[in-house]
Amino acid sequence: MLLKLMRTSLRGIIDSPQTVYTSVACLASTMSQDLVARISELESEVERLKSELRRRDATDEDSVDMNGSKPSVTVDTEGERDGKSAKKGKKRVQERPFDFCVHPRRHVALRLAYLGWGYQGYAVQENTDNTVEARLFEALLKTKLIQDRQSSNYHRCGRTDKGVSAFSQVISIDLRSNQFGGDLGVIAPSEDEACEKKRKPNAEEMPYVKMLNRVLPQDIRVLDWAPVETGFSARFDCQSRTYRYYFPRGSLDVSLMAEAVKRYEGTYDFRNLCKMDVGNGVLQFQRTILSASVFPLQPSAAVPADPYDLCVFEVKGLAFLYHQVRCMMAVLLLIGQKLEAPDIIDQLLDVEKNPRKPQYSMALDYPLVLHDCHFEGLSWRREAEEVRYTLNTLHQQWTQTVIKTQVLRGMIQGLEASGEAPIPLQCWLMEGSRQRNYRPLLERPRCESLESRIDHFVKRGRLEREEGENGEEALRRGKKPKHSNSPPTPTGP
């Protein structure tokens, strides 16, 4: 119809120019009617689509699962659904729950290294999640290596305190495995038919080190792993633990410290060289130190001793008390400054003459490292690729730190070369403020006695007295929970 009208209009233009205006007006009127009709059709279609969307949304709400969550969207045409961005038209497959029953488990030991300066300790705590152990379990759960902590048969070798690092922390745990055979530590899944159908033949064991290191923070690394017997415990099967405390020589008498440190060796009651953790049931303070030494990190007889040389206090023992190593180091620093004589160690270890600890500050936390946890008969498995990856990470951190150290050293040397009298490098490794007038340890006020602290926690319900097998009085942990204002659970030496 429009074509016929246009032909007629054109003929009118040719035959009679006077008819042009009449023809154009007629054409415009006809096109306006068609456009209005088309717009009406589109509006109707939009209303129909809106109704369809409302119907589908209502259907989705009715299909909420028993846990109260809606099913995941399978097609995303808008690019924004459920608050998450996605590419337009990208299909999403609903994630199925991971079935742990079809996988065997394997009891293994993992060896960890971490820089503890930015963490509130190793062990999980109630008042913070900024711990090494919290990050470790996040990685274990994310990689589906464990179902939960409660069923993982987990033990740790040591509990380092806030700011303390480790080169060789060891844990034992049951991890998901690929092995169905009789390999060491393998625990086969249940024998029901559903699981039997999903079994796969033996394959190479899962790359535990690589899997965990890819999701752990850069300052926490898994070094290697070892298969162990199902009854192995990283806590109870550890033969010895070795700690190192690094310190600059400064003006300390390192030779005197090296002589005095040997007095720690042996089995003694260390209640005067730790923080007594009576509230958590620690009532026995006898510990065995296998070896203790102080030595320069890079000894050289040809070069005179440099105050900026680093030295090490190394102590090896069967087990340690809360803050024990830091208290031992604090006393050594006092001896190195010649504020105390070496025999102060003997007097502090004599709990009959000195049953109450003198009040003194501990050594700072950040120079302390859990250097080694020794086990007999473990065959550690290391992945070469992960060793290179970890070394590159450590090289990067070392480069940044050593450059900052040299910048500071250059500033110090510049000031010393200006002609001013040099100031000796003092000891800056003790907690608290420096005392202007030193007071000998045995002349200071004393902490509460062990008996007094026991009575205190019995009254609070944290400890309970009971009659032992031989009629003697015994103590056990009480059922009353800790008060919210009580100190946090101790996390290391």
C-alpha positions as a printed Julia matrix, in Angstrom:
493×3 Matrix{Float64}:
  0.0     0.0     0.0
  2.84    2.38    0.8
  4.51    1.6    -2.53
  1.33    2.33   -4.49
  0.89    5.58   -2.61
  4.48    6.61   -3.34
  4.08    5.83   -7.08
  0.91    7.87   -7.18
  2.62   10.76   -5.42
  5.53   10.71   -7.83
  3.19   10.8   -10.82
  1.42   13.73   -9.21
  4.67   15.59   -8.85
  5.48   15.07  -12.52
  1.99   15.85  -13.83
  1.08   18.69  -11.5
  3.45   20.34   -9.05
  0.47   21.82   -7.24
 -0.44   18.34   -5.92
  2.95   17.82   -4.17
  1.94   19.21   -0.82
 -1.26   17.21   -0.7
  0.52   13.92   -1.5
  3.27   14.41    1.08
  0.73   15.12    3.82
 -1.14   11.93    2.96
  2.07    9.87    3.05
  3.1    11.25    6.47
 -0.29   10.49    7.95
 -0.17    6.86    6.77
  3.42    6.28    8.13
  2.5     7.75   11.53
 -0.36    5.27   11.87
  1.98    2.33   11.08
  4.62    3.5    13.59
  2.06    3.85   16.36
  0.8     0.36   15.64
  4.33   -1.06   15.73
  5.14    0.69   19.02
  2.0    -0.73   20.56
  3.06   -4.23   19.5
  6.51   -3.79   21.1
  5.02   -2.52   24.36
  2.8    -5.57   24.52
  5.8    -7.84   23.98
  7.74   -6.11   26.79
  4.83   -6.62   29.21
  4.65  -10.29   28.24
  8.39  -10.79   28.9
  8.14   -9.04   32.27
  5.31  -11.35   33.27
  7.39  -14.36   32.24
 10.34  -13.2    34.36
  8.1   -12.67   37.39
  6.7   -16.15   36.95
 10.2   -17.69   36.79
 11.35  -15.78   39.89
  8.35  -17.08   41.8
  9.18  -20.61   40.67
 12.8   -20.23   41.93
 11.6   -19.05   45.34
  9.39  -22.11   45.65
 12.34  -24.4    44.88
 14.5   -23.35   47.87
 16.37  -26.38   49.23
 16.07  -27.79   52.74
 19.08  -25.8    53.97
 17.34  -22.53   53.12
 19.57  -21.69   50.14
 18.47  -21.1    46.57
 19.8   -23.23   43.73
 22.68  -21.7    41.83
 21.97  -19.9    38.54
 22.84  -21.98   35.49
 22.71  -19.24   32.82
 23.71  -15.64   33.39
 22.49  -13.37   30.57
 22.82  -10.06   32.39
 26.42  -10.51   33.61
 25.34   -9.76   37.21
 23.45  -12.41   39.22
 23.54  -13.29   42.93
 25.82  -10.33   43.6
 28.71  -11.86   41.63
 30.08  -10.6    38.34
 30.3   -12.98   35.41
 30.81  -12.78   31.7
 27.65  -12.31   29.66
 26.08  -15.58   28.69
 28.56  -17.69   30.72
 27.12  -20.96   31.94
 27.64  -21.96   35.56
 27.5   -25.51   36.81
 26.2   -26.03   40.34
 29.04  -27.31   42.54
 28.42  -30.73   44.0
 29.44  -31.44   47.61
 32.84  -33.14   47.87
 32.47  -36.81   48.74
 35.26  -37.68   51.17
 34.01  -41.25   51.68
 35.31  -42.39   48.29
 38.88  -41.26   49.0
 41.44  -43.03   51.17
 43.29  -41.07   53.84
 46.96  -41.13   54.72
 48.6   -40.32   58.04
 51.56  -38.09   57.24
 54.0   -35.69   58.87
 54.37  -32.21   57.39
 57.39  -30.01   58.04
 56.68  -26.27   58.02
 58.73  -23.08   57.99
 57.2   -19.72   58.81
 58.11  -16.18   59.75
 56.1   -15.5    62.87
 56.69  -11.75   63.13
 53.26  -10.85   61.78
 51.26  -13.51   63.66
 49.87  -13.82   67.17
 51.55  -17.19   67.65
 51.3   -20.61   66.06
 48.3   -22.16   67.8
 44.67  -21.2    67.16
 43.33  -18.82   69.81
 39.86  -17.75   70.86
 40.51  -14.01   70.69
 42.15  -13.83   67.23
 42.34  -15.7    63.94
 45.73  -14.19   63.03
 47.74  -17.32   63.8
 49.86  -19.66   61.7
 47.65  -22.63   62.56
 44.52  -20.78   61.42
 46.1   -20.06   58.01
 47.25  -23.68   57.75
 43.78  -25.11   58.33
 42.27  -22.65   55.88
 44.63  -24.09   53.26
 43.88  -27.7    54.24
 40.14  -27.11   53.94
 40.41  -25.13   50.7
 42.39  -27.89   49.0
 39.94  -30.53   50.31
 42.81  -32.41   51.94
 40.76  -32.72   55.13
 37.04  -32.66   55.82
 37.38  -30.85   59.15
 39.88  -30.42   61.97
 38.01  -32.66   64.41
 38.34  -35.77   62.22
 41.87  -35.07   60.93
 43.86  -36.77   63.75
 45.97  -33.62   64.09
 48.98  -33.14   66.4
 51.64  -30.42   66.46
 55.2   -30.69   67.73
 55.45  -27.26   69.34
 53.48  -24.08   70.09
 55.52  -21.02   69.28
 54.59  -17.72   70.89
 53.61  -14.43   69.27
 56.39  -13.16   66.98
 58.38  -16.42   67.09
 59.39  -18.07   63.8
 60.13  -21.67   62.87
 62.35  -23.42   60.38
 61.24  -26.93   61.27
 57.8   -27.09   62.85
 56.29  -30.56   62.38
 52.67  -31.65   62.46
 51.0   -35.04   61.97
 47.63  -35.3    60.26
 45.36  -37.51   58.11
 45.19  -36.16   54.54
 43.21  -37.21   51.49
 45.24  -39.68   49.44
 45.35  -41.36   46.04
 46.64  -44.65   47.42
 44.28  -47.6    47.96
 46.99  -50.18   48.57
 48.92  -51.14   51.68
 51.34  -48.2    51.66
 52.58  -46.74   54.94
 49.92  -44.72   56.74
 47.15  -45.35   54.2
 43.62  -45.7    55.61
 41.26  -47.22   53.03
 37.69  -45.91   52.68
 34.68  -47.92   53.81
 33.79  -51.05   51.86
 30.21  -50.14   50.93
 29.14  -50.72   47.33
 28.66  -47.05   46.44
 32.24  -46.23   47.29
 33.56  -49.43   45.72
 32.24  -48.4    42.31
 34.08  -45.07   42.42
 37.49  -46.47   43.33
 40.42  -45.8    41.05
 43.62  -47.83   40.64
 46.69  -46.73   42.55
 48.25  -43.54   41.24
 51.11  -41.29   42.22
 50.55  -39.72   45.63
 49.06  -36.26   45.75
 51.55  -33.35   45.65
 50.83  -32.21   49.18
 53.61  -29.61   49.31
 52.63  -27.96   46.04
 48.91  -27.96   46.79
 49.33  -26.26   50.16
 52.01  -23.77   49.16
 49.84  -22.45   46.35
 47.18  -21.28   48.83
 49.27  -20.47   51.92
 50.63  -16.97   52.6
 54.17  -16.3    51.39
 55.55  -16.29   54.95
 54.26  -19.82   55.65
 55.79  -22.66   53.62
 55.46  -26.45   53.67
 58.97  -27.85   53.15
 58.36  -31.59   52.81
 56.21  -34.48   53.98
 56.74  -38.04   55.21
 54.42  -41.06   55.4
 54.12  -42.31   58.98
 52.39  -45.05   60.94
 48.76  -44.37   61.81
 49.66  -44.11   65.52
 52.43  -41.54   65.0
 52.09  -38.25   66.9
 54.18  -35.17   66.12
 53.82  -34.13   69.76
 54.57  -37.35   71.63
 57.03  -38.99   69.21
 59.39  -36.01   68.98
 62.85  -36.95   70.32
 64.04  -33.39   70.9
 63.35  -29.76   70.07
 66.02  -27.17   69.28
 65.56  -23.41   69.57
 67.87  -20.63   68.39
 67.95  -17.04   69.59
 69.92  -14.57   67.44
 71.54  -11.45   68.91
 74.27   -8.92   67.97
 77.54   -9.06   69.85
 77.44   -5.35   70.76
 79.24   -4.76   74.03
 78.24   -8.16   75.44
 80.86  -10.5    76.87
 80.02  -13.44   74.61
 82.77  -15.63   76.11
 81.29  -15.19   79.57
 77.83  -16.03   78.2
 79.23  -19.17   76.53
 80.7   -20.28   79.86
 77.54  -19.55   81.84
 75.12  -21.24   79.42
 76.51  -24.69   80.21
 74.92  -24.42   83.67
 71.52  -24.92   82.02
 72.42  -28.46   80.86
 70.8   -31.25   82.84
 67.45  -31.91   84.48
 66.22  -29.11   86.74
 63.11  -27.38   88.0
 62.79  -24.32   85.74
 59.95  -22.56   87.57
 62.18  -19.48   88.02
 63.02  -19.43   84.31
 59.56  -19.56   82.74
 56.07  -18.2    83.11
 54.18  -20.6    85.39
 51.05  -21.65   83.54
 49.22  -23.15   86.52
 45.79  -22.11   85.26
 46.14  -24.48   82.3
 47.11  -27.43   84.47
 50.93  -27.16   84.25
 52.03  -28.14   87.76
 55.35  -29.87   87.06
 58.28  -27.67   86.01
 61.12  -30.16   85.76
 62.63  -30.23   82.28
 65.75  -31.73   80.7
 68.17  -29.63   78.65
 70.33  -31.87   76.45
 72.7   -29.14   75.26
 73.08  -25.36   75.45
 75.66  -23.13   73.77
 76.44  -19.55   72.74
 78.63  -18.94   69.69
 79.28  -16.41   66.9
 77.26  -17.08   63.77
 80.37  -16.68   61.57
 83.42  -17.23   63.78
 86.72  -15.88   62.51
 89.92  -15.8    64.59
 91.77  -13.64   62.05
 89.4   -10.66   62.26
 88.84   -8.72   65.49
 85.37   -9.06   66.99
 82.88   -6.66   65.41
 80.05   -5.32   67.61
 77.71   -5.85   64.66
 78.51   -9.56   64.34
 75.56  -11.85   65.04
 75.74  -14.56   67.7
 73.42  -17.45   68.57
 72.08  -18.97   71.77
 71.14  -22.56   70.88
 69.32  -24.83   73.3
 68.18  -28.43   72.75
 65.76  -30.17   75.08
 63.09  -32.79   75.34
 60.33  -30.24   75.97
 60.03  -26.63   77.09
 57.82  -24.6    79.39
 55.87  -21.46   78.53
 58.37  -18.64   77.78
 61.24  -20.78   79.07
 63.72  -20.02   76.27
 63.08  -16.26   76.43
 63.59  -16.23   80.22
 66.81  -18.25   79.86
 68.02  -15.76   77.24
 67.11  -12.77   79.42
 69.38  -14.06   82.21
 72.19  -14.69   79.71
 71.91  -11.11   78.46
 72.25   -9.84   82.04
 75.37  -11.97   82.42
 76.75  -10.72   79.09
 76.32   -7.13   80.3
 78.1    -8.15   83.55
 75.09   -7.13   85.57
 74.87  -10.65   87.0
 77.49  -13.31   87.68
 77.24  -16.71   85.9
 76.32  -18.43   89.18
 72.94  -16.62   89.13
 71.78  -19.51   86.94
 72.64  -22.05   89.66
 70.76  -20.0    92.24
 67.64  -19.69   90.08
 67.66  -23.45   89.45
 67.82  -24.13   93.2
 64.09  -23.93   93.97
 64.59  -24.99   97.59
 66.55  -21.82   98.33
 64.62  -19.7    95.83
 61.09  -21.13   95.52
 59.69  -17.85   94.12
 60.74  -16.28   90.86
 62.33  -12.79   90.98
 60.51  -10.23   88.85
 62.42   -9.58   85.61
 61.65   -8.91   81.95
 61.92  -11.57   79.25
 63.97  -11.3    76.07
 62.03  -10.05   73.03
 60.19  -12.5    70.79
 61.27  -11.83   67.19
 64.88  -13.22   67.35
 63.61  -16.64   68.52
 63.28  -19.53   66.04
 62.15  -23.13   66.46
 65.16  -24.46   64.59
 64.62  -28.21   64.59
 62.23  -30.95   65.74
 64.0   -34.29   65.68
 62.26  -37.59   64.87
 63.7   -41.06   64.39
 63.07  -43.06   61.22
 61.12  -40.54   59.12
 61.74  -40.51   55.38
 61.07  -36.96   54.25
 59.89  -36.47   50.68
 60.8   -33.19   49.04
 59.56  -31.78   45.73
 62.4   -30.11   43.79
 60.1   -27.59   42.13
 58.75  -26.45   45.49
 62.26  -26.12   46.94
 63.14  -23.71   44.13
 59.88  -21.83   44.63
 60.49  -21.48   48.39
 64.1   -20.44   47.88
 63.07  -17.72   45.44
 60.54  -16.42   47.98
 63.17  -16.39   50.75
 65.76  -14.8    48.48
 63.36  -11.97   47.73
 62.66  -11.34   51.41
 66.35  -11.64   52.3
 67.32   -9.14   49.59
 64.9    -6.55   50.91
 65.97   -7.08   54.53
 69.74   -7.09   53.97
 69.55   -3.89   51.92
 67.59   -2.18   54.69
 70.19   -3.44   57.18
 73.03   -2.0    55.12
 71.24    1.33   54.73
 70.96    1.58   58.52
 74.6     0.5    58.93
 75.67    3.2    56.48
 73.82    5.86   58.46
 75.48    4.66   61.67
 78.94    4.68   60.08
 78.33    8.17   58.66
 77.46    9.55   62.08
 80.41    7.79   63.73
 82.79    9.25   61.1
 81.63   12.81   61.81
 84.09   13.12   64.67
 81.66   12.56   67.54
 82.63   10.08   70.24
 81.24    6.65   69.22
 78.41    5.26   71.31
 78.72    1.53   72.12
 76.03   -0.76   70.73
 73.78   -1.44   73.7
 71.52   -4.42   74.3
 68.02   -3.69   72.96
 66.56   -7.17   73.33
 64.8    -6.95   76.7
 61.11   -6.22   77.14
 60.06   -3.09   78.99
 61.99    0.08   79.66
 65.67    0.18   80.55
 66.54    0.61   84.23
 68.74    3.57   85.06
 70.0     1.92   88.25
 70.25   -1.84   87.98
 68.87   -3.93   90.84
 70.27   -7.49   91.2
 67.77  -10.28   90.55
 67.84  -11.83   94.02
 67.15   -8.44   95.63
 63.99   -7.82   93.61
 60.38   -8.5    94.61
 59.25  -12.07   94.02
 56.33  -13.52   92.12
 53.71  -15.68   93.79
 54.79  -19.13   94.89
 53.55  -22.24   93.1
 51.41  -23.2    96.09
 49.81  -19.77   96.19
 48.92  -19.92   92.5
 47.45  -23.4    92.92
 45.22  -22.16   95.75
 44.16  -19.22   93.6
 43.02  -21.4    90.69
 41.36  -23.96   92.99
 39.18  -21.15   94.37
 38.28  -20.05   90.82
 37.35  -23.6    89.83
 40.08  -23.94   87.22
 41.74  -26.67   89.31
 40.21  -29.31   91.58
 41.76  -31.24   94.44
 41.18  -34.97   94.73
 42.62  -37.95   96.57
 45.3   -39.87   94.67
 45.87  -43.63   94.51
 48.18  -43.62   97.54
 45.97  -41.36   99.59
 47.99  -38.3    98.62
 46.36  -35.14   97.4
 46.23  -34.76   93.61
 45.16  -31.93   91.35
 43.3   -32.02   88.06
 41.83  -29.53   85.62
 38.52  -28.12   86.77
 35.31  -27.97   84.74
 34.76  -24.25   85.19
 35.65  -22.35   82.0
 38.13  -19.51   81.94
 36.94  -16.05   82.85
 36.76  -13.72   79.87
 39.39  -11.44   81.44
 41.88  -14.2    82.18
 45.14  -14.28   80.18
 45.18  -16.09   76.8
 46.3   -19.67   76.49
 50.1   -19.83   76.29
 51.46  -20.6    72.86
 55.16  -21.32   73.24
 58.5   -20.77   74.9
